Amino acid sequence: MSHLHTYLDLAESLNNIWKYLKERVEILDRLEWKSLNLDRGIRKKQNPYQIIQL
């Protein structure tokens, strides 16, 4: 029985890690789109760090 419990804990941990990574990827995706949209034509005039403001 203890093996099953361990596997369930592991599965839950992996699921939480997956959710966390998925959220991070979505945030990065949005940032990338934002910077791409801002990038059109103003990249040379602007500090690259200003592009990543949310």
Residue pairs with C-beta under 8 A, 6 or more apart in sequence:
31 52
31 54
34 51
34 52
34 54
35 51
35 52
38 46
38 51
39 51
43 51
